[in-house]
Amino acid sequence: MKIKDRPEFKSKPAPFTLQSSDLVSTAVKTMAEKNIGSVVIIDSERRVEGIVTERDLLRRLLYDSLNPIDTKLGEIMTSEVKTAGADDNMIEWLRQMSNERFRHLPVVDSDGRLITMMSQGDFVSYTWPDLLYQLKEKAKDGIKSPAAPVPILIAGVMLYTLIILMILKFVGR
């Protein structure tokens, strides 16, 4: 499934963005008010320059005892941001996000301009119902065709459940 085919792709509000010259205190205030975990740092043409997440605030601001009132976002942002395209495969990104331990994925157009922000939660919330639907359909086919690999499907669901539980454990950190 492509990222743009996800229901959240079109229904999400515009991502919270600031520029690298803006102050950390501005980002923290808005992140707290909106209950969001990141701010995308963009240039004047909406191209992604970086991202500041709760993890960046902890590791680069608090750990270094910087003052959020006079520290600019450019000083603490992650500048090597992974970005996706709307036509990218959602499952591949979910796997990469899980393996590399990041939860926020800016989606950009062909010119690198920000379209929206997807999170691991956006991907996981929809894949579980999809998997159950596919399992149900395969089970129906299995009843019609006795040679169908029902044990493999059951093992796949069990493995998928373990993976989702592991992802949720890391997301909760």
C-alpha positions as CSV (number, residue, x, y, z in Angstrom):
1,M,0.0,0.0,0.0
2,K,1.2,3.5,-0.9
3,I,1.5,6.1,1.8
4,K,-1.0,8.4,-0.1
5,D,-3.6,5.6,0.0
6,R,-3.7,5.7,3.8
7,P,-6.8,7.5,5.2
8,E,-4.6,9.6,7.5
9,F,-2.7,11.0,4.5
10,K,-5.4,13.3,3.5
11,S,-7.2,13.8,6.8
12,K,-4.3,14.9,9.0
13,P,-4.0,18.5,9.9
14,A,-1.0,20.4,8.5
15,P,2.2,19.5,10.3
16,F,3.6,21.9,12.8
17,T,6.5,23.7,11.2
18,L,9.0,26.3,12.2
19,Q,12.3,27.6,10.8
20,S,15.8,26.9,12.2
21,S,16.1,30.5,13.5
22,D,13.0,30.1,15.7
23,L,13.5,29.6,19.4
24,V,13.1,26.2,21.1
25,S,10.7,27.7,23.6
26,T,8.2,28.4,20.8
27,A,8.4,24.8,19.6
28,V,8.0,23.4,23.2
29,K,5.0,25.6,23.9
30,T,3.1,24.6,20.7
31,M,4.1,20.9,21.0
32,A,2.7,20.8,24.5
33,E,-0.5,22.7,23.6
34,K,-1.1,20.5,20.6
35,N,0.1,17.3,22.2
36,I,2.5,16.5,19.3
37,G,5.9,14.9,19.4
38,S,7.8,16.8,16.8
39,V,8.2,20.0,14.7
40,V,9.4,20.0,11.1
41,I,12.0,22.6,10.4
42,I,11.5,24.0,6.9
43,D,13.0,26.8,4.7
44,S,11.1,29.6,3.1
45,E,10.0,27.3,0.3
46,R,8.7,24.5,2.7
47,R,11.7,22.2,2.0
48,V,12.6,20.1,5.0
49,E,15.8,21.1,6.7
50,G,15.4,19.2,9.9
51,I,13.2,17.9,12.6
52,V,13.0,18.4,16.4
53,T,11.5,15.7,18.4
54,E,10.9,15.1,22.1
55,R,14.1,13.0,22.0
56,D,16.1,16.0,20.6
57,L,14.7,18.2,23.4
58,L,15.9,15.6,25.9
59,R,19.3,14.8,24.5
60,R,20.4,18.0,22.9
61,L,18.7,20.7,25.0
62,L,18.2,19.3,28.5
63,Y,21.3,17.1,28.6
64,D,23.5,20.0,27.5
65,S,21.8,22.3,29.9
66,L,20.8,24.8,27.1
67,N,18.2,27.5,27.8
68,P,15.1,27.0,25.6
69,I,14.4,30.8,25.7
70,D,17.6,31.7,23.7
71,T,18.4,28.4,21.9
72,K,17.5,28.3,18.3
73,L,15.9,25.1,16.8
74,G,18.8,24.9,14.3
75,E,21.2,24.2,17.2
76,I,19.3,21.1,18.4
77,M,17.5,19.8,15.3
78,T,18.2,16.5,13.6
79,S,19.4,17.6,10.2
80,E,19.6,14.2,8.5
81,V,15.9,13.7,8.2
82,K,14.5,10.6,6.5
83,T,11.7,11.8,4.2
84,A,9.2,9.7,2.2
85,G,7.3,10.3,-1.0
86,A,3.5,9.9,-1.2
87,D,3.9,7.0,-3.6
88,D,6.4,5.1,-1.3
89,N,5.4,1.8,0.1
90,M,4.0,2.1,3.6
91,I,5.1,-1.3,4.9
92,E,8.7,-0.6,3.8
93,W,8.7,2.7,5.8
94,L,7.1,1.0,8.8
95,R,9.8,-1.6,8.8
96,Q,12.6,1.1,8.5
97,M,11.0,3.3,11.2
98,S,10.9,0.3,13.5
99,N,14.4,-0.9,12.8
100,E,16.0,2.6,13.0
101,R,13.9,3.7,16.0
102,F,12.3,6.9,14.7
103,R,8.6,7.6,14.8
104,H,8.0,10.7,12.6
105,L,8.2,10.7,8.9
106,P,7.8,13.9,6.8
107,V,6.2,13.2,3.4
108,V,7.5,15.5,0.7
109,D,6.8,16.1,-3.0
110,S,9.3,15.7,-5.8
111,D,10.8,19.1,-5.0
112,G,11.3,18.2,-1.3
113,R,8.5,20.4,-0.1
114,L,6.6,19.2,3.0
115,I,3.1,17.7,2.3
116,T,2.3,16.0,5.6
117,M,3.7,14.1,8.5
118,M,3.1,10.5,9.1
119,S,3.9,8.6,12.3
120,Q,4.4,5.0,13.2
121,G,1.0,5.1,14.9
122,D,-0.6,6.2,11.6
123,F,0.8,3.1,9.9
124,V,0.2,0.6,12.6
125,S,-3.4,1.6,13.4
126,Y,-4.6,0.6,10.0
127,T,-2.4,-2.4,9.2
128,W,-3.8,-4.6,12.0
129,P,-7.4,-4.4,10.7
130,D,-6.1,-5.0,7.2
131,L,-4.2,-8.1,8.3
132,L,-7.3,-9.5,10.0
133,Y,-9.4,-8.9,6.9
134,Q,-6.8,-10.6,4.7
135,L,-6.6,-13.5,7.1
136,K,-10.4,-13.9,7.0
137,E,-10.3,-13.9,3.2
138,K,-7.5,-16.4,3.1
139,A,-9.4,-18.6,5.6
140,K,-12.4,-18.5,3.3
141,D,-10.2,-19.5,0.4
142,G,-8.6,-22.2,2.5
143,I,-11.9,-23.8,3.2
144,K,-12.5,-24.0,-0.6
145,S,-9.0,-25.2,-1.2
146,P,-7.7,-27.8,1.3
147,A,-4.1,-27.3,0.1
148,A,-4.0,-23.7,1.3
149,P,-1.3,-22.9,3.9
150,V,-3.5,-22.1,6.9
151,P,-0.8,-22.9,9.4
152,I,1.5,-20.5,7.7
153,L,-1.2,-17.8,7.9
154,I,-1.7,-18.4,11.6
155,A,2.1,-18.3,12.2
156,G,2.2,-15.1,10.2
157,V,-0.5,-13.4,12.4
158,M,1.3,-14.5,15.6
159,L,4.6,-13.1,14.3
160,Y,2.9,-9.9,13.2
161,T,1.3,-9.6,16.7
162,L,4.8,-9.9,18.3
163,I,6.2,-7.3,16.0
164,I,3.4,-4.9,16.7
165,L,3.8,-5.4,20.5
166,M,7.5,-4.7,20.1
167,I,6.8,-1.5,18.1
168,L,4.3,-0.3,20.7
169,K,6.8,-1.0,23.4
170,F,9.4,1.2,21.7
171,V,6.8,3.9,20.9
172,G,5.9,4.0,24.5
173,R,9.5,4.9,25.5
